[in-house]
């Protein structure tokens, strides 16, 4: 796999049972690139390791006044330099390719998981954690995957050089063969502590990222209540905790680096001291002493890869664990589905609550518990309850459908929909049946003033569709964002559209017009609206009232107001002490106000 071939046609099915298993799965799935990196790494390190031998031969040739051997040494030295340059160039190229392709594979896997889970992802994993995994963690995972082949090449080179020195000069080769493994293993006792500190740093950084994400998302609300300084202080404290944790982690890694510098120096001193004694006794030549000394000095370069692989694993292991945690999340049922890829039609029925939304009608759902309403909306979107009760569409369980078919059949607009940044044309460019135009959807959602505001806020957009929307639509009011999100949902024209409080942020007159627009645009289509607004309820074909987790009353809005006290209490927001008898002045005023608003709308 080359960089120009990305993205992968299929990133594969990851082994997400643990962080190390996930790292090993990544390594195995790009084995070809790893073998290329290993081959070029061996050429590079072998060429570097051959330099001391060439220098030793040249020095001994000078001592012996041998021109032929000096020329041979020069040729070997030139060949080693060429091998070093070529190997280093292509090692860097293949290593970066492995890094990028591994990171791209992880990002594709995360994107596929996010698409498969939908809104359920952020309900099971914090949004800041998802952001941290898909950005910083991806880079750390890619670092370890690409460093593994370079470390393997360095390890093989060190073993071969030690074996070669034992054959070339046994008296000094024994010192090197014993000393180098000791150098490589000397930092092992410090690695667990360094890993723990790296884990603490990553955990605190994740908390700070999550806090920053939440603060930015709620900036408008914070400004409204004057809470900017409070959250800014919280982020300052979180940032300082990250800084302190980073300093503690850096101190440990600096100690490991210092040991990696100190111990090779001590080994060089030992080799020189012992070698000089052997040379004075005539047991070795000057060239052999220079060769062994140079070999030890050069081997400190591949030895540094032991420190790098330790750092890469320490930083990537918790990142891989977090990525595996996200990738191990599953829908309650198989996303592939057990039925053919067809979109069923008919009544929408939830056996868990007894809610029935007849095909082609506008059904309003009133629930005094917002959490219960949210759980029901989630089930209607194809996410079954913990009891495993599936919602039926035309008698077909949504869980038996392929994920794409289920999402085509039922679209759920959350209570707090997100607007992506970009042009309005791009925002409304969503998968749709083609039966509803953007103009019709915007008109039904009463977006005239929103379009005017977008044009006014854009310097070079004469057409409202070319106007740019800022991130999450922060330049718009809550009601304007809500109406744009509603228009986006209406354009898709699904078989079943589920709206959760779609007009909670608009005024009553606009709400009445939206109710009429949605009713007309969705004529002949199944629409379910979770609301307690009398204006929307009065426009519905039927209203279902949930008490607890069960539908206890079904009928027209005005009938339920008269016949169901619990329904009336939720819709009119009255308490038990304030509750008036049916037919009283309070109830009459509510109905009269409804009629006046409808007439003005």
N, C-alpha and C positions, 0 to 999 in steps of 0.2 A: 504494500500500500504506500503510495506516494502522496505528498501533500496536495498535489493538483487533483488527485482522485477523490478527495473528501467532498461531501460527507459519505460515510459508508452506506452502501445499499441496504445493509442490515447490520446493525451494531452487535447483534447476537443476544443471547440470554445470559445475563451475568450470574456468577456464583456469589450471591449476596448474603451467605450465611455468616460471614465475619469479614473484618477488614483485611487480614492476611490472605484469606481465600479469594477475595475480590482482586487484590493485587496480583496474585498468582494467575488468576483467570485472565487479567489484562496482559500479563507477560506472555502467556501461552497463545493468546489470540493474535499476537503480532510477532510470532516466532521467526518469520523470515527476516523482518527488519532487525530483530535482536541478533540473529546469526551474522548478518552483514556488519552490524556494529562491532560484534565480537571479532570478526575477521580483520577489519580495519584497525581495531584496537590492538590486536596481537601484532600486526605489522608495525604500528606506531611504537608500542612499548618495546618490542624486540629490537627495533632500530635504535631506540634510546639506550637500551641495555647493551647493545653491541659497541657503542661509542667507547666505553672504557677499554674493551679488548683491543680496539684499533689504536687507541692512544698508547696502551701498554706495549704493543708490537712496535709502534713507531719509536717510543723511548728506548726500548731494548735494541732496536736497529741502529739508533744513533750511538748508543754505548758500544755496540759491536762494530760500528763503522760499516754497516751493510747497506749499500745503496738499493739493492734489489728488494730487500725486505722493507726498507723505508718507502719505496714506491708502491709495494703491495699494501702497506698500511695506509698510504694516502688514498689508493683506490678503494679499499674497504671503507675508509672513513667517508669518502664521497658517496659511496653506495648507501651507507647507513644514513647519511644526511638526507639523501633523496627519499629513502624509505620512511624516514621520520616525517618529512614534509608531506609526502603523499598520504601516509597513514593518518597523520593528524588532521589533514584537510577533510578526508572522507569520513573519519571517525566523528568529527564535529558535525558533518552533514547528516550522517545516518542517526547520530544521537538526537539531534534536534528534530529530525523527522519522527523518530520514535516518541519523543516528548509530545510533539503536536498531535500526532495521530492517536496517542493514548488519551490525551486531554479531550480531543474531539470525540472519541468513542464514549467517554464518560458523559460529556455534555449531550450527546445524542440520546444516551440511555436516560439521562435525567429529563430531557425534553419529552421523550416518549412516555416516561412514567407520569410526568405532569399532565400530558394530554390524556392518558388513560384514567387517572384519578380525578382530574378536573378540580372542582372546588373542594372536594374532599381532602386534597393534599394539604392545604393550609389549615384545615381543621384538625389534622393529625400531626402536622409538623409546623413549627413556627415559621412565619414568612422570612424572618431574618436568617434562620438556619438554612432554609432553601437557597437564599441568596449567597450565603457564605459557602455552601457546598458547591454551587455552580460557578463560583468565581475563584476564590483563593484555594479551596480544597482541590479543585481540578488541577491547578498548576502543581501543587505538591505531589499529587498522585502521579502526574506525568513525569515529574523529576525523578522519583524513585524508579519508575519503569525504565526510563532511559539510562539511569545511572547503573542499573544492575549489570548490563552487558559490559560497560566500561570497567566496572569493578571485577568482573570475571576475567577480563583480559589482563588487568593488572595483577590479579592473583596468580593466573597461569604464568605470567612473565616472572614474577618473584620466585615461584617454585622452580621454574626452569633455570633461572640464574643461580639460585642456591645450589641446585644439582650440578650445574656446570662448574661453579667455583670449587665444589668438593672434588670434582675430577681434575680441574685445572691446577689447583693448589690446595691439597687437602689440609695442610697445616693452618692456613688462614680461612679456608672454606668452612671448616667446622665452626669457627667463631661467628662467621656470617650466618651460617645455616641455623645456629642456635639463637643468635641475637635478633634476626629479623622477625621470626614468629613471636618472640617475646615483645618486640616493639608493637606488632600488630594487635596482640592480645592485652597489652598493658592498660588500654583505656576501657576494656570491657566492664570492669567494676563501676565505672562512672556513668555508663550508658543508661542504666535504669533510672538514676536520679535525673539525668539530663532529659530523658524521655518524659518523666513525670512533670518536670518543669515546662517542657514544650506543650504537654497536654493542658496544663493549667493556663498557659498563655493563649492557646487556641480557644479554650472554653470561654475565657474572659473576653477575647476578641469577638467571639460569636455573640455573646451577650451585648457587647457594645454595638455591634452591627444591627442586631435586632432592635435595640433601643433607638438607634438613629433612624432605622426604617419606620418604626412606629411613630416617632416624633415628626418626621417629615410628612407622613401620611395624615397625621392629625394636626398639622400646623394651623390650618384655618380655625379649627375648634379651639386650639390653645390660645391663639390670638384673641378669640372672642371672649375667653374667660380670664385672660391675662396670665396664662400659665407657662409662657415661654421660658421665663427665668427658672422656674421650678424644674422643667425638663432639661434645660440647659445645664443646670447644676448636676442633675443626675447623670447626664452624658459626660460632664467633666470628671465626675468621680469614676465612672466606668472607664473613661479613657486613661485616667491616672493608674487605675488598677491594671490595665493592659500594659502600660509603660513599665510599671514595677515588675510585672510578670515577665516582660520581654528582657528587662535588665538581668533578672535572676537567671533566666534561661541563657542569655548571652554570656554571663559569667561562667557558667558550667561549660559551655562550648569553647570559650576562650581557654579554660583550664585544659580541656582535651587537646586543643591546638597547641598549647604550650608544651604539653607532654610529648606530642608528636614531633616537636622541634627539638626538645631537650634530649630525649632518648636516642634518636639517630646520631646526635652530636657525640654522646657518650660512646656509642658503638664505633664511630669513626676514630675516636681517641684510642679505644681498645685495639682496633685493627692496626692503627699506625704504631702504637707502642709495641704490640706483639710482632708486627711485621718488620720493624726496624731491628729488633733483636734477632729475628730469623735471617735477615739480610746480612747483619754483621757476622753471623755464624756461617754464612755462605750457603744456607739451606734453601734460599730463594733468591731470584735475581731482582734487580731494580725494576725491570719491566713488569715482572709478576706482582711486585708490591704496588706499583702504580695502577695496574689493572684491577686488583682487588679493592684498593682504596677508592678508585673512581667508580667501581661498581656499587659499592656501598653508598657513595655520595649520590649517584644517579638513581639508585633504587628508592631513595626517599621520595621521589616524584610519584611512582606508582603506589608507594605506601600511603600517600595522602588520600588515595581513593578509598582506603579503609575508613578514614574519618568521614569522607563524603557519603559513603553508603550508609554509615551509621546515622548521620544527620538526616539523610533523605528518608530512611526508614522511620526514624523517630518522628519526623514531621508528617510523613505521609500515612503512617498507621492510623492515627486518630482521624485524619481526613478520609481515609478509605473506610473506616468504621462508620463515619457519618454518612458517607455516600451510600454504603451498603444498607444502612438503616433506611434511607429514603427509597432505594431501589427494591428493598424487600417488601415495601407496602403493596398490598394487593386489594383489588375490589373484592367484595364478598363473593362474587361469582366470576366465572371465566369471561374475560373480555371478548373472546372470540365468539362466544355464544354457541348454542346447540341447534339453532334453527337457521334456515336459509336467510341470506341478506335481503330481507324484504321489510317494508315499513307497513305494519298493520294499521288498521283503522277501526273505529268503534268507540264504545264507552270506555272511559278511564275509571278503574275501580281499585280502591285500596282496601283489601280485606282486614287490615290491621285496625282501621278506624271505622270502616263501613262507608267511607266517602265514595259517592258515585257522581262522576261528571259526565252527563250524557253527551254523545257526539253531536257536534254542531251547535252547542249552546254555550252561553257565558254563565259559568258557575262561580259564585262568590263564596268564600270560606271565611267564617268568623270564628276566631279562637281567642279566648281570654288570656291564654298563656303563649307568649311569643316564642318560647323555646319549643313548645309542642308544635306550633305552626311551622317553625323552621325544620323540625324533624320530618314533618309530613311533606313539606316541599322537597326535601332531599329524597324521600322515598319516591315521590312522584317522578323525580328525575332519573329513576333507575337504580338508586342506591338503597338496597333493602335494609330493614331494621335488623337489630341483633337477633331477633327471633327467626330471621330468615324468611319473613313473609314478603312475597314479591307483589308489586303492583301489576295489574292486568290492564292491557290495552286491547280492546276487541277480543277479550278472552285469552290473549297471549301474554304470558309473563314477560315483563321487560328484561328480566335476567336471562331469558332464553335467547334473546336477540344478540347478534353481534353489536359491539359497542357503537360502531358508526351508525347502524340502523336505529339503535335505541336513542341516540342523540338526535338523529334526523326526525324521529317520531315525536319526541318530547323535549322541549327546550324550557329550562328553568332560569328565570332572571332573579338573581339573589336580591336581598334587601339592599345591599350596598354594592351595586355593579361597578366595575372598573372601566374607565375610559383610557385607552392607550393613546400615547402621544402620536402626532402626525396630522395629516390633512383630514378634514371631515370626510372626504371621498374615500380615504383609506379606512377610516373608522367604520363606515357603512358598507365596505366591501367584504361581506361575510358570506359563507355558504348559504344559499337561499334557493327556494323553489322557482323564483323568477315571477311569481304571481303578484308580488307587491313591489312597486317602484319606490325609490328613495323619496321622491316627492310626496307620494301618498302616505308613507310611514311618518315623515316629518310633519305633515299636516295633521295626521291623526294624533300625534303626540304633542301638538300645539307648540312647535319649535320656531315659530316666526320670529319672536324676539331673540331667541338663541342665535339664529342665523344672522340677525342684524348685529348682535353683539360681537359675533366672530368676525364679521366683515369690518366692523369699526375697529376692532383690536388688531387687524392685520393691515400692514402697510401696502402690500402688493397683491391683494386678493380681491378682485372685483366680484368673482363668483364665490358665493358662500361655500360651495363644495371644495374650493381650493384653500379655504381658510385653515390655519393651523390650530390644533388643540394642544395645549401644554400637557405635561405629564399629569395623568389622572384628572385632567380637566380642572386644574386648580384655579385657573383664571375665571372660571364660571361659578355661578352660585350653585347651591345644592339642588335647587329645583331645576335649573338648566341642565346640570349633569344628569339628573334623573330622567328628564324628558329625552335627552339624546340617547341614553341607554335604552329607553323604551322604544324609540324609533329603530334602533339597531335590532332589537328583538322582533319588532313587527316585520322588518324586511325579510327575516329568515322564513317567515310564513310556515312554521312547522305544523304538523298534524295536531299537536297539543302544545299550547303555550301556557306556562305557569308563571304568574307574576306575583312576587312577594312584596306587598306594600309599594306599588309602583308610583303612587302620587303623594307619599307622606310629606314631601318637601315643597308642595305647590299650594297656592291659595285655592279657596273653594270655587271661585268662578272658573279658573283654569282647569281645576279638577273635574268640574261638570262637563266642560267641553272635551276633555280627554276621555272621560267615560263614554260619551256619545261617539267620539271618533274611533275608539277601540272597538266598540260594539259594531259599528258599521263596517270597519275594515276587516274584522274577524268574523263577519257573518258567514255561517256555514262551516266554521272551524271551531274546534273545541278549545275553550279558553277557561282557565282557572285563575281566579284572583284572590289572594289572601289580603284581606283588608277589613277594617272596621269603620270605614268612611261611609256615612249614609248616602252620599252622592253616588259612589260606585255601587253600593249595595242595591240602590233603587233602580239602577240600570241593568242589573243582572237578571237573567232568565229564571234563575233559582238560587237560593241561598242555603248553605249548609252550616249549621252551628255545631261546633265541637266543644264539648265540655269534658275536660280531661283529655283522654285519648280516644274519644268515641263521639260519633255524630249522634246528637240527641234530638235534633229538629231540622226539618227541611221544608222550605216553602218560599213564598215571596217575602221581600224585605218588610213590607208594611203589615203583612199578616203576622210575621214573627214578632214584630214590635208590639203588637196587640196581645199575642197569645203566649209568648215566652218571656217571663220576667228576667231570666238569666241573660238571654240574648239582648233584651232591652238595656240591661245594666252595662253590658260591654259596649254597645253601640252609642249610648247616650252618656257614657262615663259617669253614671250616677252611682252613689253609694247606697247601702241599704237604708240609711236614715233619710237619704234624699229621694228614694224611689217613690214615685207617685202612682196612684191607681191608674189602671188602663182607662183612657178616655179623659184624663185630667188635663189641666191647662198646660202643664209641662210637655206632655206628649203631643198635644195639639200644636204647640209652638214649634216643636221640632219638625213635624210634618209640613207645617206652613212655611217654615224657612226653606225646606227642601224645594217646595214648589216655586218659591220666589227665585231661588238660585237657578233653577232649571229654566225659568222664563227669561232671565237675564242672559243665560248662556246661549 
